[in-house]
Amino acid sequence: MFIERRQLVHQLTELLSSFRAVELVGPRQVGKTTLARQFIDVNSSHYFDLEDPVARQRLTQPMSTLSGLNGLVVIDEIQHLPALPESLRVLMDRPDRMGQNGQFLLLGSAAPRVMHKTESLLGRAVTLEVSGFDICETGATAKNIETLWLRGGFPAAYLAPDDAISTQWRHAAIQRHISGDLPLLGMNAPAPLMTRFWQMLAHYHGQTWNAAEPARSLGISESTVRRYLDYLTQTFMIRQLQPWHENLAKRQVKAPKIYFRDTGLLHAMVGIRSLPQLLSNPLCGASWEGFALEQVLRIAQPDQAYFWATHQGAELDLLMFKDQLRIGVEFKRSDAPKMTPSMRIAMEDLKLDALYVVYPGLHRYPLAPNVQAVPLTALMP
């Protein structure tokens, strides 16, 4: 089975028509190479897969190799040659006369600031993030959404023949990330320690972050724990949703909330292997909140996104700024969500233009002025 990713193809086409270089970033095996193959033949001399020793050898003298290539040049897994951006910067700064210089599509498995340790391509390359499948790509049937929630959006996990094989793939992906990807990017924590830390993060999913408890449990410093979390964030495994502060006469939460960006990896971490196990697990509500949050962020593409909470108990799961509007989102895994005092406080204190209560139901209905209960599927464009 092949799932077309039309929106990503369209976005990449638009960027390549306007920019000299595009950085295509996202976790390993999320579909970046498949996407790039729609723009270039992988057997072409213009394609470099840096996991291949032969391709790395071809780029031992990058200036002489790349300066002679016209048209689109694709460099896959660029983090294997962290010094390469130095040469790319020089090539990109050369005037492009009549299209005689190459255009670059750079694929990487971490945020650019982590991959490019010696030279930034800021101002020279635009970034497009590739995540796993979303509900727009898999289809909005109840079965597809449940499968996507349980297994996550990595293509091999979502498309696996059954839940058991999907679980095996996700466990292997976690270990590959710990033992291979993170050390390559400079994260040299012992694999057993990093595994324990990641397992601990599963219990913080959907909660505010406090480094003190994991540090005590692991016997390491809080600064080391924060560094571990930053690496998992910069490799697209974890989302740190930052708090928003208003100028209010209230004490507001200042620590980020932690979410697994892929609920399939979350479920693998805590031993959830099937939908019945997920629905009966105490983590079910927090898991669905994280799943729905990622879908909303993918679909809405806000300019900025935060959460908001006070020490008096009022909170808002998601605050989005888009087109000069303030949009609040609450996530409720219930059949018929209702207006709550916390929502009223958020509407008033944050001066929201609209508040949407996203739930896994079928019908859209009003809860109060400018407040609506909205099925997750209703957010699809």
C-alpha positions in Angstrom: 0.0 0.0 0.0 1.3 3.5 -0.9 -0.1 6.7 0.6 0.4 9.8 -1.5 1.6 12.9 0.3 0.2 15.5 -2.0 0.5 18.4 0.4 4.2 17.7 1.1 4.9 17.4 -2.6 3.1 20.7 -3.3 5.0 22.4 -0.5 8.4 21.1 -1.6 7.6 22.0 -5.2 6.8 25.6 -4.2 10.0 25.9 -2.1 12.2 24.5 -4.9 10.7 27.0 -7.3 11.7 29.9 -5.1 14.9 29.0 -3.1 18.4 27.9 -3.9 18.4 25.3 -1.1 15.8 23.4 0.9 16.5 21.5 4.0 14.0 18.6 4.4 14.2 17.5 8.0 12.4 14.9 10.1 13.0 11.6 11.9 14.7 8.8 10.2 12.3 6.5 8.1 9.5 9.1 8.1 9.4 9.3 4.3 12.0 12.0 3.4 13.8 9.9 0.9 10.6 8.7 -0.7 9.6 12.3 -1.1 12.9 13.3 -2.6 12.7 10.5 -5.1 9.7 12.2 -6.7 12.1 15.0 -7.7 15.2 13.0 -8.8 16.4 9.6 -9.9 18.3 8.0 -7.0 20.7 6.5 -9.5 21.6 9.9 -10.8 25.0 11.4 -10.2 23.2 14.2 -8.6 22.0 12.0 -5.7 24.2 11.4 -2.7 23.1 9.0 0.1 25.6 9.7 2.9 24.8 6.4 4.6 26.5 4.8 1.6 30.3 4.8 2.0 30.7 5.2 -1.7 28.6 8.4 -1.7 30.6 9.8 1.2 33.8 9.0 -0.7 32.5 11.0 -3.7 32.2 14.0 -1.4 35.7 13.9 0.2 36.4 16.9 -2.1 33.0 18.5 -2.1 33.9 21.7 -3.9 35.2 20.0 -6.9 32.4 17.4 -7.0 29.4 19.7 -6.4 30.6 22.8 -8.3 30.4 20.9 -11.6 26.7 19.8 -11.1 23.9 21.8 -12.6 20.2 21.4 -11.7 18.9 19.7 -8.5 21.4 18.0 -6.2 20.1 15.8 -3.4 22.2 15.0 -0.3 20.5 12.5 1.9 21.4 12.1 5.7 23.6 15.1 5.6 24.4 14.8 9.3 27.0 12.1 8.3 29.2 14.9 7.0 28.9 17.7 9.6 31.6 19.9 7.8 29.8 19.8 4.4 27.8 23.0 5.0 31.0 25.0 4.9 31.4 24.0 1.2 27.7 24.4 0.6 27.7 27.9 1.9 30.5 28.9 -0.5 28.6 27.3 -3.4 25.3 28.9 -2.5 26.9 32.4 -2.3 28.1 32.2 -5.8 26.0 34.0 -8.4 23.7 31.6 -10.3 24.2 32.7 -13.9 21.6 31.2 -16.2 21.0 28.3 -13.8 24.5 27.0 -14.2 25.0 26.4 -10.4 23.3 23.5 -8.6 20.2 23.8 -6.5 20.3 21.7 -3.3 17.8 19.5 -1.5 19.4 18.5 1.9 17.8 15.7 3.9 18.6 15.3 7.6 17.3 13.6 10.7 17.6 16.4 13.2 17.1 20.2 13.5 19.6 22.1 11.3 21.3 23.7 14.3 22.2 20.2 15.6 23.4 18.8 12.2 25.5 21.8 11.2 27.9 22.1 14.0 30.5 24.2 12.2 28.6 26.3 9.7 25.0 27.5 9.7 23.0 27.7 6.5 20.7 30.3 8.1 19.6 32.7 5.4 20.7 30.4 2.6 18.4 27.5 3.0 14.7 27.2 3.9 13.5 24.4 6.1 10.6 22.0 5.5 9.8 19.6 8.3 8.5 16.1 7.4 6.5 14.2 10.1 4.7 10.9 10.0 1.3 10.4 8.3 -1.6 12.6 9.5 -5.3 12.1 9.3 -5.5 14.1 6.0 -3.1 11.5 4.4 -4.5 8.3 5.9 -8.2 9.3 5.6 -10.7 10.2 8.3 -12.5 6.9 8.8 -12.8 5.7 12.4 -10.6 2.7 11.7 -7.8 4.7 10.1 -7.8 7.3 12.9 -7.6 4.5 15.5 -4.8 2.8 13.7 -2.9 6.1 13.3 -3.4 6.9 17.0 -2.3 3.4 18.2 0.6 2.8 15.8 1.8 6.3 15.0 2.6 7.9 11.7 5.9 6.3 10.7 5.0 4.7 7.4 6.4 1.2 8.3 4.6 1.2 11.6 1.3 2.5 10.3 1.3 0.2 7.2 2.5 -3.0 9.1 0.4 -6.1 8.4 -0.7 -6.3 12.1 -0.2 -4.6 15.5 2.5 -7.1 16.6 4.7 -6.4 13.6 4.1 -2.7 14.0 5.1 -2.9 17.7 8.3 -4.8 16.8 9.2 -2.1 14.2 8.7 0.7 16.7 10.8 -1.0 19.4 13.6 -1.4 16.8 13.3 2.2 15.7 13.7 3.4 19.3 16.8 1.4 19.8 18.3 2.5 16.5 17.7 6.1 17.5 19.4 5.6 20.9 22.3 3.6 19.7 22.9 5.1 16.3 21.3 8.5 15.6 21.9 10.2 18.9 25.6 9.3 19.1 26.1 10.5 15.5 24.8 13.9 16.5 27.0 14.1 19.6 24.7 12.7 22.2 27.0 10.2 23.9 24.9 9.0 26.8 25.1 5.3 27.6 22.3 3.5 25.7 20.7 1.9 28.9 20.6 5.3 30.6 19.0 7.0 27.6 16.4 4.2 27.3 15.5 4.6 30.9 15.2 8.4 30.5 13.0 8.0 27.4 10.8 5.6 29.3 10.5 8.1 32.2 9.4 10.8 29.6 6.5 8.6 28.7 5.0 9.2 32.1 5.4 13.0 31.6 3.5 12.9 28.3 0.9 15.7 28.5 2.3 17.1 31.8 4.5 20.0 32.7 8.2 19.2 32.8 10.4 19.1 35.9 14.0 18.0 35.5 14.6 17.4 39.3 12.7 14.1 39.6 14.3 12.4 36.5 17.7 13.7 37.6 17.4 12.1 41.0 16.1 8.8 39.6 18.9 8.5 37.1 21.6 9.8 39.4 22.7 12.6 37.0 22.5 16.4 37.1 19.5 18.4 36.1 21.5 20.1 33.4 22.4 16.7 31.9 18.7 15.7 32.0 17.8 19.0 30.2 20.4 18.3 27.6 19.0 14.8 27.0 15.5 16.3 26.6 16.8 18.9 24.1 18.4 16.2 21.9 15.2 14.2 21.8 13.4 17.5 21.0 15.8 18.4 18.2 15.5 15.0 16.7 11.7 15.3 16.5 10.9 12.6 19.1 9.6 15.0 21.8 7.7 18.3 21.6 8.3 20.8 24.3 5.2 23.0 24.2 6.3 26.3 25.8 4.0 28.2 28.3 2.5 31.5 27.4 2.6 34.4 29.9 0.0 37.2 30.1 0.4 40.3 32.1 -2.1 39.1 34.7 -2.3 39.3 38.5 -2.0 35.6 38.6 0.9 33.2 39.1 1.3 31.3 35.8 3.1 28.1 35.0 6.5 28.7 33.4 7.7 25.1 32.7 7.0 23.5 29.2 4.7 20.6 28.7 6.1 17.4 27.3 4.5 15.4 24.4 5.7 12.4 22.4 5.3 13.6 18.8 4.5 10.1 17.7 2.0 8.3 19.8 3.1 4.9 18.3 6.5 5.4 20.0 4.8 6.4 23.2 2.7 3.2 23.2 5.7 1.1 22.5 7.5 2.7 25.4 4.8 1.8 27.9 3.9 -1.7 26.5 0.6 -0.8 24.8 0.3 -3.2 21.9 -3.4 -3.1 20.8 -6.4 -0.8 20.8 -8.2 -2.5 23.7 -5.1 -2.2 25.8 -4.9 1.5 24.9 -8.5 2.2 25.7 -8.2 0.6 29.1 -4.9 2.2 30.0 -4.7 5.2 32.4 -2.6 7.0 29.8 -5.4 6.9 27.3 -6.6 10.4 27.8 -3.2 12.0 27.7 -2.2 9.9 24.7 -5.3 11.1 22.7 -4.6 14.7 23.7 -1.0 14.4 22.3 -2.3 12.7 19.2 -5.0 15.4 18.6 -2.5 18.2 19.4 -0.1 17.0 16.7 -2.9 16.7 14.1 -4.2 20.2 14.9 -0.7 21.7 14.6 -0.1 19.9 11.3 -3.5 21.1 9.9 -3.6 24.7 11.3 0.1 25.5 10.8 0.0 28.4 13.3 2.5 31.2 13.4 3.2 30.4 17.1 1.8 27.8 19.5 1.9 27.6 23.4 -0.1 26.2 26.3 -1.3 28.3 29.2 -1.9 27.5 32.8 -2.1 29.3 36.2 -1.2 28.0 39.6 -4.9 28.5 40.6 -5.9 25.7 38.2 -7.0 27.4 35.0 -5.4 26.2 31.9 -5.6 26.0 28.1 -4.2 23.0 26.2 -3.2 24.9 23.1 -3.0 28.7 22.4 -2.3 29.4 18.7 -1.5 32.7 17.1 -2.4 32.8 13.4 -3.1 35.8 11.1 -3.3 38.1 14.2 -5.9 36.0 15.8 -5.8 34.2 19.2 -7.2 30.7 18.9 -7.6 28.5 21.9 -7.9 24.7 21.7 -9.0 22.2 24.4 -8.8 18.5 23.8 -11.4 16.3 25.4 -11.7 12.6 24.9 -15.4 12.4 25.8 -18.7 11.8 23.8 -20.1 15.3 24.6 -17.7 17.8 26.0 -19.2 20.8 27.9 -18.2 24.3 28.8 -16.0 24.4 31.9 -15.0 27.2 34.3 -11.4 26.9 33.1 -12.5 27.6 29.5 -14.4 30.7 30.6 -11.3 32.0 32.5 -9.1 31.3 29.4 -11.6 33.1 27.1 -11.6 36.2 29.4 -8.0 36.3 30.5 -6.4 35.6 27.2 -9.0 37.5 25.1 -9.4 34.6 22.7 -11.1 35.3 19.3 -12.3 31.7 19.3 -12.1 28.5 21.4 -12.5 25.1 19.9 -13.0 22.0 22.0 -11.7 19.1 19.9 -13.2 15.7 20.6 -13.5 12.3 18.9 -17.1 12.7 18.1 -19.2 13.3 14.9 -21.0 16.5 15.4 -20.1 20.2 15.6 -22.1 22.3 18.1 -21.8 25.5 20.1 -21.0 25.6 23.8 -21.0 29.4 24.3 -20.4 32.5 22.3 -17.2 31.9 20.1 -16.8 28.5 21.7 -17.5 25.3 19.7 -17.2 21.6 20.2 -15.5 20.3 17.0 -14.8 16.7 15.9 -11.1 16.1 15.1 -12.0 15.2 11.6 -13.9 18.5 11.0 -10.5 20.3 11.1 -9.4 18.7 7.9 -9.1 21.2 5.0 
